[in-house]
Amino acid sequence: MARWSARGYRRSKKLTLLAKFIATYPDELEADFQQYYQIDLSRVLSGDDASYTSKHIACLATQLPHNSRTYVANNPDLLWTMDTMIEADIANSLRIIIASLQKGNKKPDFIVPPSMQKKQKQNKVGAKVMTKDELDKLLNMKRGE
């Protein structure tokens, strides 16, 4: 009995995911089914092709590769493979070296995954540039001055 309920739960999760993909990424899902399974998903969903059950289609949707159009549309960070991360790290290191050699030492913009781009923009703080003497004076001030 426990095995059946676990399978039923997994099937309901697959059907829920399929429903989300159909509602949110219909074109990507249809293109992925055509590319990976040679199945015309629009015919299956319209009822013209009854050779596939909804459970079977849901199972296939959950087994799409993580670099498929549907999964990437849902999470763009999936485009970032280990190779991409290493290349970005090398490029970012070079940007740091170049910035340190230039006058002004402006912090370079880094290459980051899409999910981190928003965080990178939020973390920028407008700081006042001051000389060492101005900083010493500020730090040596008594409280309340």
C-alpha positions in Angstrom: 0.0 0.0 0.0 2.8 2.4 0.8 4.5 1.8 -2.5 1.3 2.6 -4.4 0.8 5.9 -2.6 4.4 6.9 -3.2 4.0 6.2 -6.9 0.7 8.1 -6.9 2.3 11.1 -5.3 5.1 11.1 -7.9 2.6 10.9 -10.7 0.6 13.8 -9.3 3.8 15.8 -9.1 4.6 15.0 -12.7 1.1 15.9 -13.8 1.4 19.2 -11.9 4.7 20.0 -13.6 3.2 19.1 -17.0 0.3 21.4 -16.3 2.7 24.2 -15.3 4.8 23.7 -18.4 1.7 23.7 -20.7 0.3 26.9 -19.1 3.6 28.8 -18.9 5.9 27.5 -21.7 3.6 25.9 -24.3 5.9 26.7 -27.3 9.1 25.5 -25.7 7.4 22.3 -24.5 6.0 21.5 -27.9 9.4 22.2 -29.6 11.2 20.0 -27.0 8.7 17.1 -27.5 9.3 17.4 -31.2 13.1 17.5 -30.9 13.6 14.9 -28.2 10.7 12.5 -28.7 9.4 13.2 -32.2 5.9 13.6 -30.7 3.5 16.3 -32.0 2.4 17.5 -28.6 -0.4 19.8 -30.0 -2.0 16.7 -31.6 -1.7 14.7 -28.4 -3.2 17.5 -26.3 -6.0 18.2 -28.7 -7.0 14.5 -28.7 -6.2 13.8 -32.3 -3.4 11.4 -31.3 -4.6 9.1 -28.5 -1.6 6.8 -28.5 -0.2 8.6 -25.4 -1.7 8.9 -21.9 -1.4 12.0 -19.9 0.7 10.1 -17.4 3.1 9.1 -20.2 3.3 12.7 -21.5 3.9 13.9 -17.9 6.7 11.3 -17.4 8.4 12.4 -20.7 8.1 16.1 -19.7 9.8 15.5 -16.4 12.6 13.6 -18.1 13.5 16.3 -20.6 17.2 17.3 -20.4 18.0 20.2 -18.2 19.3 22.2 -21.1 16.0 21.9 -23.0 14.0 25.0 -24.0 11.4 24.3 -21.3 13.7 24.0 -18.4 15.9 26.9 -19.5 12.8 29.1 -19.9 11.8 28.1 -16.3 15.4 28.7 -15.0 17.9 30.5 -17.2 20.8 29.5 -14.8 20.6 26.0 -16.3 22.5 27.3 -19.3 25.5 27.7 -17.0 27.5 24.5 -17.3 30.7 23.9 -15.3 32.7 25.0 -18.4 30.7 28.3 -18.6 31.4 28.9 -14.9 35.1 28.3 -15.2 35.3 30.6 -18.3 33.4 33.3 -16.4 35.7 32.9 -13.5 38.8 33.3 -15.7 37.3 36.4 -17.4 36.4 37.9 -14.1 39.9 37.3 -12.8 41.3 39.1 -15.9 38.9 42.0 -15.3 40.2 42.4 -11.7 43.8 42.4 -12.9 43.1 45.0 -15.6 41.1 47.2 -13.2 43.9 47.1 -10.6 46.4 48.3 -13.2 44.2 51.2 -14.4 44.0 54.5 -12.6 41.0 55.0 -10.4 40.7 51.3 -9.5 37.0 51.2 -10.6 35.5 47.8 -9.6 34.8 45.9 -12.8 31.4 44.4 -13.8 31.6 40.7 -13.4 30.1 38.0 -15.6 27.5 36.2 -13.5 24.5 33.8 -14.0 21.2 35.6 -14.6 19.9 34.9 -11.0 22.9 36.8 -9.6 22.7 39.8 -11.9 19.8 41.3 -9.9 21.7 40.8 -6.6 24.8 42.4 -8.1 22.9 45.5 -9.1 21.2 45.7 -5.6 24.6 45.4 -3.8 26.0 48.6 -5.4 26.3 51.3 -2.8 26.9 54.9 -3.6 30.0 55.7 -1.6 31.7 59.0 -1.2 35.3 59.1 -2.3 37.6 60.8 0.2 41.3 61.3 0.8 43.2 59.6 3.6 43.3 62.8 5.6 39.6 63.2 5.3 39.1 59.6 6.5 41.4 60.1 9.4 39.6 63.2 10.5 36.3 61.5 10.2 37.5 58.5 12.3 39.1 60.7 15.0 36.0 62.8 15.5 34.4 62.5 18.9 30.9 61.3 19.0 28.3 63.9 18.6 30.5 66.3 16.6 
